[in-house]
Amino acid sequence: MVFEVYQTLQFSGASEVGNSGEEGFFPPVDLNEIKIDSSAMNTAAILPSPVLLWRFKIFLFLFWGITGCRVAWVSVMRMSADLRDLFIYEAFLYYNPLLLITFMVWLWGVNLWVFAQSSVNYAKIFDLDHTHLTHLEIWKCATWMTIVVPTSMTAYIYLYSHGEVSLAASQPVILYAAVLMILIFPFDIFHLSSRYYFIRTLWRIALPLQAITFSDFFLADILTSMSKVLSDLERSVCRMVNKQVATIAWFEADSICGSHAVAIPLVLVLPYLFRLFQCLRQYRDTKEKTCLFNALKYSTAVPVIGLSALKYHVFAERWASFYRPLWLLSSVVNSLYSFYWDISRDWDLSVFSRIFKFKNPNLVSSVFYGRAWIFYWVIGSNLVLRCTWTYKLSAHLRHNYLTVFTITALEILRRFQWVFFRVENEWNKMNLKPSLQLAMEEIPSEETRLRGASNHDV
């Protein structure tokens, strides 16, 4: 068919040359170009539209979710009533840390999307190179995490309910090993530069032997909100190492990985100690007293965690009469101090007051311009969630795992709100420094002003 078209074109061109001479010359047509154009048209006709692909992906995702929930529900109902609650608590312990991390990754993608729509250059603030992950890539990673983690949890429940205890016990082990391998994989796949940046920042947090950068204490602040996640990760790894997965041996009070283990309060307090040492390092480098007050804020979390852990090691009467009132007092001090620091220091109250007046619109006020209730909500929710977070820092209040999971998710949501104001405040400071330096250079020195005064006319 293409050959016939080619002959027709050549014939018409020859006819025009014969009829009108040189002025009617028709340029020859390349047969390869016609073949390429026709193949491209056929390929475009075969490929489905992007809208159809998205609908198909959403259908597969919903089908996977409904099927997974159905399998998990039927599997749980197969168990006896006395074993069901204990098993769900254990399964939840293995998988709720990764579920909460997935939730945090989704919200971090939202943070980056909002920053990309505004004038805040987050890549400059965090000192990121051109290969850093965008919000779309973050969401893609979160999507895979959303698929893999619940699938492994469903397989764990299904295998255990059908008597395959050894196969069930291998599911969380395989999942944790896969996550670790992907994180430390040394080859240039799975976003190597971003993984290296993350691991290097964690190393700098654990050993603050150098000057503290913004990304160092920013990630350390996020880790304080993830202290419950870190504690559950430690308990999960402890059970895997001691071969207590899919057993009830860990439930004994004297168990290495039980609720009375000393490692639980130690891991809970670890992020606050990291942040405390960072503040001390900053004070050594800058000699600013605000660093000491910030270090004092993180130190107020230590009594909350320590006094709560004492409940398992003292008599009940002693706990109720002496240690419990001290724990409540330390909880109030920690919550109020942290709330004050969020508003006045991390978010800068002076900038916040300008947001209410809408005189200098910035990131948040440009998105929610004229909606003052947004900022009242942020302040009020930050205060409430600061107080409820104390509940999670207390090891003796860990029995209702659904309540604890909800409070931890709300704390992650509070940190998500905190990120907007904290990053924008840093961006405002970075833009303010060149202006201050320029203003200082324009101010005449004392000698210049004296010379100018001596040259006046009498």
Contacts in CASP RR format, 6 or more apart in sequence:
PFRMAT RR
TARGET T0000
AUTHOR 0000-0000-0000
METHOD contacts of the structure
MODEL  1
MVFEVYQTLQFSGASEVGNSGEEGFFPPVDLNEIKIDSSAMNTAAILPSP
VLLWRFKIFLFLFWGITGCRVAWVSVMRMSADLRDLFIYEAFLYYNPLLL
ITFMVWLWGVNLWVFAQSSVNYAKIFDLDHTHLTHLEIWKCATWMTIVVP
TSMTAYIYLYSHGEVSLAASQPVILYAAVLMILIFPFDIFHLSSRYYFIR
TLWRIALPLQAITFSDFFLADILTSMSKVLSDLERSVCRMVNKQVATIAW
FEADSICGSHAVAIPLVLVLPYLFRLFQCLRQYRDTKEKTCLFNALKYST
AVPVIGLSALKYHVFAERWASFYRPLWLLSSVVNSLYSFYWDISRDWDLS
VFSRIFKFKNPNLVSSVFYGRAWIFYWVIGSNLVLRCTWTYKLSAHLRHN
YLTVFTITALEILRRFQWVFFRVENEWNKMNLKPSLQLAMEEIPSEETRL
RGASNHDV
2 31 0 8 1.000
2 34 0 8 1.000
2 35 0 8 1.000
2 38 0 8 1.000
3 31 0 8 1.000
5 34 0 8 1.000
6 29 0 8 1.000
6 31 0 8 1.000
6 34 0 8 1.000
9 26 0 8 1.000
9 29 0 8 1.000
10 28 0 8 1.000
10 29 0 8 1.000
12 26 0 8 1.000
13 24 0 8 1.000
13 25 0 8 1.000
13 26 0 8 1.000
14 26 0 8 1.000
16 24 0 8 1.000
16 25 0 8 1.000
16 26 0 8 1.000
17 24 0 8 1.000
17 25 0 8 1.000
17 26 0 8 1.000
48 56 0 8 1.000
61 147 0 8 1.000
64 147 0 8 1.000
64 151 0 8 1.000
65 150 0 8 1.000
68 150 0 8 1.000
68 151 0 8 1.000
68 154 0 8 1.000
71 154 0 8 1.000
71 157 0 8 1.000
71 158 0 8 1.000
72 153 0 8 1.000
72 154 0 8 1.000
72 157 0 8 1.000
72 158 0 8 1.000
75 154 0 8 1.000
75 157 0 8 1.000
75 158 0 8 1.000
75 160 0 8 1.000
75 161 0 8 1.000
75 162 0 8 1.000
76 84 0 8 1.000
76 87 0 8 1.000
76 88 0 8 1.000
76 157 0 8 1.000
76 161 0 8 1.000
78 161 0 8 1.000
78 162 0 8 1.000
79 87 0 8 1.000
79 161 0 8 1.000
86 248 0 8 1.000
86 251 0 8 1.000
87 157 0 8 1.000
87 160 0 8 1.000
89 401 0 8 1.000
90 246 0 8 1.000
90 250 0 8 1.000
91 153 0 8 1.000
91 156 0 8 1.000
91 157 0 8 1.000
91 160 0 8 1.000
92 401 0 8 1.000
92 405 0 8 1.000
93 232 0 8 1.000
93 235 0 8 1.000
93 236 0 8 1.000
93 401 0 8 1.000
94 153 0 8 1.000
94 156 0 8 1.000
94 172 0 8 1.000
94 236 0 8 1.000
94 239 0 8 1.000
94 245 0 8 1.000
95 149 0 8 1.000
95 150 0 8 1.000
95 152 0 8 1.000
95 153 0 8 1.000
95 156 0 8 1.000
95 172 0 8 1.000
96 232 0 8 1.000
96 401 0 8 1.000
96 405 0 8 1.000
97 229 0 8 1.000
97 230 0 8 1.000
97 232 0 8 1.000
97 233 0 8 1.000
97 236 0 8 1.000
98 145 0 8 1.000
98 149 0 8 1.000
98 175 0 8 1.000
98 179 0 8 1.000
99 149 0 8 1.000
99 150 0 8 1.000
100 226 0 8 1.000
100 228 0 8 1.000
100 229 0 8 1.000
100 405 0 8 1.000
100 408 0 8 1.000
100 409 0 8 1.000
100 412 0 8 1.000
101 145 0 8 1.000
101 226 0 8 1.000
101 229 0 8 1.000
102 142 0 8 1.000
102 145 0 8 1.000
102 146 0 8 1.000
102 149 0 8 1.000
103 409 0 8 1.000
103 412 0 8 1.000
104 222 0 8 1.000
104 226 0 8 1.000
104 412 0 8 1.000
104 415 0 8 1.000
104 416 0 8 1.000
105 138 0 8 1.000
105 141 0 8 1.000
105 142 0 8 1.000
105 145 0 8 1.000
106 139 0 8 1.000
106 142 0 8 1.000
106 146 0 8 1.000
107 412 0 8 1.000
107 413 0 8 1.000
107 416 0 8 1.000
108 138 0 8 1.000
108 416 0 8 1.000
108 419 0 8 1.000
109 135 0 8 1.000
109 138 0 8 1.000
109 139 0 8 1.000
109 142 0 8 1.000
110 135 0 8 1.000
110 416 0 8 1.000
111 135 0 8 1.000
111 416 0 8 1.000
111 419 0 8 1.000
111 420 0 8 1.000
111 423 0 8 1.000
112 122 0 8 1.000
112 134 0 8 1.000
112 135 0 8 1.000
112 138 0 8 1.000
113 135 0 8 1.000
114 363 0 8 1.000
114 367 0 8 1.000
114 420 0 8 1.000
115 122 0 8 1.000
115 363 0 8 1.000
115 423 0 8 1.000
116 134 0 8 1.000
116 135 0 8 1.000
117 367 0 8 1.000
118 363 0 8 1.000
118 366 0 8 1.000
118 367 0 8 1.000
119 363 0 8 1.000
120 363 0 8 1.000
120 423 0 8 1.000
120 424 0 8 1.000
120 427 0 8 1.000
121 427 0 8 1.000
122 128 0 8 1.000
122 423 0 8 1.000
122 427 0 8 1.000
123 132 0 8 1.000
124 430 0 8 1.000
125 214 0 8 1.000
125 423 0 8 1.000
125 426 0 8 1.000
125 427 0 8 1.000
125 430 0 8 1.000
126 132 0 8 1.000
126 214 0 8 1.000
126 215 0 8 1.000
126 218 0 8 1.000
127 213 0 8 1.000
127 214 0 8 1.000
127 215 0 8 1.000
128 197 0 8 1.000
129 193 0 8 1.000
131 193 0 8 1.000
131 194 0 8 1.000
132 193 0 8 1.000
132 194 0 8 1.000
132 197 0 8 1.000
133 141 0 8 1.000
133 191 0 8 1.000
133 194 0 8 1.000
137 191 0 8 1.000
141 191 0 8 1.000
148 175 0 8 1.000
149 175 0 8 1.000
152 171 0 8 1.000
152 172 0 8 1.000
152 174 0 8 1.000
152 175 0 8 1.000
153 171 0 8 1.000
155 168 0 8 1.000
155 171 0 8 1.000
156 168 0 8 1.000
156 171 0 8 1.000
156 172 0 8 1.000
157 168 0 8 1.000
159 165 0 8 1.000
159 167 0 8 1.000
159 168 0 8 1.000
159 171 0 8 1.000
160 168 0 8 1.000
160 246 0 8 1.000
165 246 0 8 1.000
166 246 0 8 1.000
168 246 0 8 1.000
169 245 0 8 1.000
169 246 0 8 1.000
172 236 0 8 1.000
172 240 0 8 1.000
172 245 0 8 1.000
173 240 0 8 1.000
173 245 0 8 1.000
176 236 0 8 1.000
176 237 0 8 1.000
176 240 0 8 1.000
182 190 0 8 1.000
182 195 0 8 1.000
183 195 0 8 1.000
183 198 0 8 1.000
183 199 0 8 1.000
184 195 0 8 1.000
184 199 0 8 1.000
185 192 0 8 1.000
185 195 0 8 1.000
186 192 0 8 1.000
201 215 0 8 1.000
201 216 0 8 1.000
201 219 0 8 1.000
202 219 0 8 1.000
204 210 0 8 1.000
204 212 0 8 1.000
204 213 0 8 1.000
204 216 0 8 1.000
205 216 0 8 1.000
205 219 0 8 1.000
205 220 0 8 1.000
205 223 0 8 1.000
205 274 0 8 1.000
205 278 0 8 1.000
206 274 0 8 1.000
208 216 0 8 1.000
208 274 0 8 1.000
208 277 0 8 1.000
208 278 0 8 1.000
208 281 0 8 1.000
211 281 0 8 1.000
211 285 0 8 1.000
212 278 0 8 1.000
212 281 0 8 1.000
212 282 0 8 1.000
212 285 0 8 1.000
214 426 0 8 1.000
216 278 0 8 1.000
217 275 0 8 1.000
217 278 0 8 1.000
217 282 0 8 1.000
218 422 0 8 1.000
218 423 0 8 1.000
220 271 0 8 1.000
220 274 0 8 1.000
220 275 0 8 1.000
220 278 0 8 1.000
221 275 0 8 1.000
221 415 0 8 1.000
221 422 0 8 1.000
222 415 0 8 1.000
223 230 0 8 1.000
223 271 0 8 1.000
223 274 0 8 1.000
223 275 0 8 1.000
224 271 0 8 1.000
224 272 0 8 1.000
224 275 0 8 1.000
224 298 0 8 1.000
224 301 0 8 1.000
225 389 0 8 1.000
225 411 0 8 1.000
225 412 0 8 1.000
225 414 0 8 1.000
225 415 0 8 1.000
226 271 0 8 1.000
226 412 0 8 1.000
227 267 0 8 1.000
227 268 0 8 1.000
227 269 0 8 1.000
227 270 0 8 1.000
227 271 0 8 1.000
227 272 0 8 1.000
227 392 0 8 1.000
227 393 0 8 1.000
228 268 0 8 1.000
228 392 0 8 1.000
228 404 0 8 1.000
228 408 0 8 1.000
228 411 0 8 1.000
229 408 0 8 1.000
230 267 0 8 1.000
230 268 0 8 1.000
230 270 0 8 1.000
230 271 0 8 1.000
231 264 0 8 1.000
231 267 0 8 1.000
231 268 0 8 1.000
234 263 0 8 1.000
234 264 0 8 1.000
234 267 0 8 1.000
235 257 0 8 1.000
235 258 0 8 1.000
235 261 0 8 1.000
235 263 0 8 1.000
235 264 0 8 1.000
238 244 0 8 1.000
238 256 0 8 1.000
238 257 0 8 1.000
238 261 0 8 1.000
238 263 0 8 1.000
239 245 0 8 1.000
239 250 0 8 1.000
239 257 0 8 1.000
242 250 0 8 1.000
242 256 0 8 1.000
242 257 0 8 1.000
244 250 0 8 1.000
244 255 0 8 1.000
244 257 0 8 1.000
249 255 0 8 1.000
250 257 0 8 1.000
250 258 0 8 1.000
251 258 0 8 1.000
252 258 0 8 1.000
253 259 0 8 1.000
253 260 0 8 1.000
254 260 0 8 1.000
255 261 0 8 1.000
259 312 0 8 1.000
259 395 0 8 1.000
259 398 0 8 1.000
260 312 0 8 1.000
260 313 0 8 1.000
262 309 0 8 1.000
264 309 0 8 1.000
264 395 0 8 1.000
265 305 0 8 1.000
265 306 0 8 1.000
265 308 0 8 1.000
265 309 0 8 1.000
265 395 0 8 1.000
268 305 0 8 1.000
268 393 0 8 1.000
268 395 0 8 1.000
269 301 0 8 1.000
269 302 0 8 1.000
269 305 0 8 1.000
269 306 0 8 1.000
272 298 0 8 1.000
272 299 0 8 1.000
272 301 0 8 1.000
272 302 0 8 1.000
272 305 0 8 1.000
273 298 0 8 1.000
273 302 0 8 1.000
275 298 0 8 1.000
276 295 0 8 1.000
276 298 0 8 1.000
276 299 0 8 1.000
279 291 0 8 1.000
279 292 0 8 1.000
279 294 0 8 1.000
279 295 0 8 1.000
279 298 0 8 1.000
280 291 0 8 1.000
280 292 0 8 1.000
280 295 0 8 1.000
282 288 0 8 1.000
282 291 0 8 1.000
283 289 0 8 1.000
283 291 0 8 1.000
283 292 0 8 1.000
283 295 0 8 1.000
290 345 0 8 1.000
294 341 0 8 1.000
294 345 0 8 1.000
296 337 0 8 1.000
297 337 0 8 1.000
297 338 0 8 1.000
297 341 0 8 1.000
300 330 0 8 1.000
300 333 0 8 1.000
300 334 0 8 1.000
300 337 0 8 1.000
300 338 0 8 1.000
301 334 0 8 1.000
301 393 0 8 1.000
303 326 0 8 1.000
303 327 0 8 1.000
303 330 0 8 1.000
303 334 0 8 1.000
304 327 0 8 1.000
304 330 0 8 1.000
304 331 0 8 1.000
304 334 0 8 1.000
304 390 0 8 1.000
304 393 0 8 1.000
304 394 0 8 1.000
305 393 0 8 1.000
305 394 0 8 1.000
305 395 0 8 1.000
307 323 0 8 1.000
307 326 0 8 1.000
307 327 0 8 1.000
307 330 0 8 1.000
308 327 0 8 1.000
308 393 0 8 1.000
308 394 0 8 1.000
308 395 0 8 1.000
308 396 0 8 1.000
308 397 0 8 1.000
309 395 0 8 1.000
309 396 0 8 1.000
310 319 0 8 1.000
310 323 0 8 1.000
311 319 0 8 1.000
311 323 0 8 1.000
311 395 0 8 1.000
311 396 0 8 1.000
312 395 0 8 1.000
312 396 0 8 1.000
314 323 0 8 1.000
327 394 0 8 1.000
331 387 0 8 1.000
331 390 0 8 1.000
331 393 0 8 1.000
331 394 0 8 1.000
334 390 0 8 1.000
335 386 0 8 1.000
335 387 0 8 1.000
335 389 0 8 1.000
335 390 0 8 1.000
336 386 0 8 1.000
338 386 0 8 1.000
339 382 0 8 1.000
339 383 0 8 1.000
339 386 0 8 1.000
342 382 0 8 1.000
342 386 0 8 1.000
342 418 0 8 1.000
343 349 0 8 1.000
343 352 0 8 1.000
343 379 0 8 1.000
343 382 0 8 1.000
346 418 0 8 1.000
346 421 0 8 1.000
346 422 0 8 1.000
346 425 0 8 1.000
347 418 0 8 1.000
347 421 0 8 1.000
347 422 0 8 1.000
347 425 0 8 1.000
348 425 0 8 1.000
348 428 0 8 1.000
351 362 0 8 1.000
351 425 0 8 1.000
351 428 0 8 1.000
352 375 0 8 1.000
352 421 0 8 1.000
354 360 0 8 1.000
355 362 0 8 1.000
355 364 0 8 1.000
355 365 0 8 1.000
355 375 0 8 1.000
356 372 0 8 1.000
356 375 0 8 1.000
358 365 0 8 1.000
358 369 0 8 1.000
358 370 0 8 1.000
361 369 0 8 1.000
362 424 0 8 1.000
362 428 0 8 1.000
363 420 0 8 1.000
363 424 0 8 1.000
363 427 0 8 1.000
364 374 0 8 1.000
364 375 0 8 1.000
364 420 0 8 1.000
364 421 0 8 1.000
364 424 0 8 1.000
368 374 0 8 1.000
368 375 0 8 1.000
378 417 0 8 1.000
378 421 0 8 1.000
381 414 0 8 1.000
381 417 0 8 1.000
382 414 0 8 1.000
382 417 0 8 1.000
382 418 0 8 1.000
385 410 0 8 1.000
385 411 0 8 1.000
385 413 0 8 1.000
385 414 0 8 1.000
386 414 0 8 1.000
388 407 0 8 1.000
388 410 0 8 1.000
388 411 0 8 1.000
389 407 0 8 1.000
389 411 0 8 1.000
389 414 0 8 1.000
391 397 0 8 1.000
391 404 0 8 1.000
391 407 0 8 1.000
392 404 0 8 1.000
392 407 0 8 1.000
392 408 0 8 1.000
392 411 0 8 1.000
397 404 0 8 1.000
398 404 0 8 1.000
END
